[in-house]
Amino acid sequence: MKIAIISDTHNNLNNIQAVRQLILAEGVKVIIHCGDLTEPDVLDYFGDFRLYVVYGNGDYGPDVSERLEWLGTENQSDNNLVLDFDGKKIFVAHGHDVAGLNRAISSGLYDYVFHGHTHRCRGEKVGNSRVINPGSLGGKKVGARSFVILDLKNDKLKIIVEPFKP
């Protein structure tokens, strides 16, 4: 199973549309958004995917939850999510609660821990968990834009940096 992991889109519609096309081309059916949509209507661009979204410090949870339900009742959102795909336990957080994120990482309970917030791409093994931050697709911080595609079947991580340049 391939999943796309994105974060910190911050209403950057040009980048969101470009990433959507790349995700479709990869055959991905599930997107995990690690928070900071900023506006919930951003999710409309991903309405044909199954969506799992955590609230970032720039999001208003009730609006995100309502939009996700409108797009499909199988979608999920919360402050943090615990998911199970292909027998892999996954913890998802935005990352602005650094202590909570570190507890999840050090707990040893999860095969994967996904987070955003820092706008810096990360993919490393910490104890029993593979910790992945897809980077950001928007926001004020200057730096490379990125997202990742993870193939859970073989633990292969594809980091896509600056996907929108010609």
C-alpha positions in Angstrom: 0.0 0.0 0.0 1.3 3.4 -1.0 0.4 6.5 1.0 1.3 10.1 0.4 2.3 12.1 3.4 2.0 15.9 3.2 2.1 18.8 5.7 2.0 22.5 6.1 0.2 23.3 2.9 -0.8 26.7 4.2 -3.3 27.4 1.4 -0.6 27.2 -1.3 -3.0 26.2 -4.1 -0.4 26.1 -6.9 1.7 23.6 -5.0 -1.3 21.6 -3.8 -2.6 21.2 -7.4 0.9 20.1 -8.6 1.3 17.6 -5.8 -2.2 16.2 -6.4 -1.2 15.3 -10.0 2.0 13.6 -8.8 0.2 11.6 -6.2 -2.4 10.5 -8.8 0.4 9.4 -11.2 1.9 7.3 -8.4 -1.3 5.3 -7.9 -1.7 6.5 -4.3 -5.2 6.2 -2.8 -4.5 7.4 0.8 -3.2 10.8 1.9 -2.1 11.6 5.4 -1.9 15.4 6.1 0.2 16.3 9.1 -1.6 19.6 9.8 -1.5 23.3 9.0 -4.0 23.3 6.1 -4.8 26.8 7.3 -8.2 26.7 5.5 -10.2 23.4 5.3 -11.3 24.0 1.7 -7.8 23.0 0.7 -9.0 19.4 1.3 -11.3 19.7 -1.7 -8.3 19.2 -4.0 -7.8 15.8 -2.4 -11.5 14.8 -2.2 -11.0 11.7 -4.4 -8.5 10.2 -1.9 -9.0 8.7 1.5 -7.9 11.4 3.9 -6.4 11.3 7.4 -5.7 14.8 8.8 -4.4 16.0 12.1 -4.9 19.6 13.2 -1.9 21.9 13.1 -1.5 25.1 15.2 -2.9 27.0 12.2 -6.1 24.9 11.9 -9.5 25.1 13.4 -10.4 21.4 14.1 -14.3 21.6 13.9 -14.1 23.1 10.4 -11.5 20.5 9.2 -13.6 17.7 10.6 -16.8 19.0 9.0 -15.1 19.4 5.6 -13.6 15.9 5.8 -17.0 14.3 6.6 -18.6 16.2 3.7 -15.9 14.7 1.4 -16.4 11.1 2.6 -17.5 9.5 5.8 -14.4 7.2 5.9 -12.1 10.2 6.3 -10.7 10.9 9.8 -9.3 13.9 11.6 -8.2 14.6 15.2 -5.4 16.3 17.2 -3.5 13.0 16.8 -4.3 9.8 14.9 -3.3 6.2 15.5 -3.7 4.2 12.3 -3.1 0.6 11.3 -2.4 0.0 7.6 -1.1 -3.4 6.4 -0.3 -4.4 10.0 1.8 -1.3 10.6 1.0 0.9 13.5 1.2 4.6 12.7 1.1 7.7 14.9 0.3 11.0 13.3 0.7 14.4 14.9 1.4 17.9 13.7 4.4 18.3 15.9 3.8 21.6 17.7 3.3 19.6 20.9 6.9 18.6 21.0 6.7 16.7 24.3 3.7 14.6 23.0 5.6 13.9 19.7 8.7 12.8 21.6 6.6 10.5 23.8 5.1 8.8 20.8 8.5 8.4 19.2 10.2 7.0 22.3 7.3 4.8 23.3 8.3 2.0 20.9 4.6 1.4 20.2 4.6 2.6 16.5 6.3 1.4 13.4 6.0 4.9 12.0 5.5 8.3 13.5 4.5 11.1 11.0 4.7 14.8 11.9 5.0 18.2 10.3 5.3 21.7 11.8 9.1 22.3 11.3 8.9 22.6 7.5 12.0 20.3 7.3 11.9 17.0 5.6 13.0 14.1 7.9 13.1 10.3 7.5 15.1 8.5 10.1 14.9 5.5 12.4 14.6 6.4 16.1 14.4 3.3 18.3 11.7 1.1 17.0 10.0 3.8 14.9 10.6 5.3 11.5 10.0 9.0 12.0 8.9 10.9 8.9 8.3 14.6 8.4 7.3 15.3 4.8 8.4 18.9 5.0 6.1 21.6 3.8 4.2 22.7 0.7 3.6 26.2 1.7 4.0 28.8 4.5 6.3 31.8 5.0 9.5 29.8 5.8 11.8 29.9 2.9 13.2 26.5 1.9 12.7 23.6 -0.4 9.1 22.4 -0.7 8.6 18.6 -0.3 6.3 15.7 0.4 6.8 12.0 0.6 5.3 8.8 -0.7 5.7 5.7 1.5 5.3 2.2 0.2 4.3 0.3 3.4 4.8 -3.1 1.8 8.6 -2.7 1.4 9.2 0.3 3.7 10.4 2.4 0.7 10.3 6.1 1.2 10.3 8.4 -1.8 11.1 12.0 -1.0 9.9 14.4 -3.6 11.6 17.8 -3.3 10.6 20.9 -5.3 8.0 18.9 -7.3 6.6 22.1 -9.0 9.7 23.4 -10.8 9.6 23.0 -14.6 
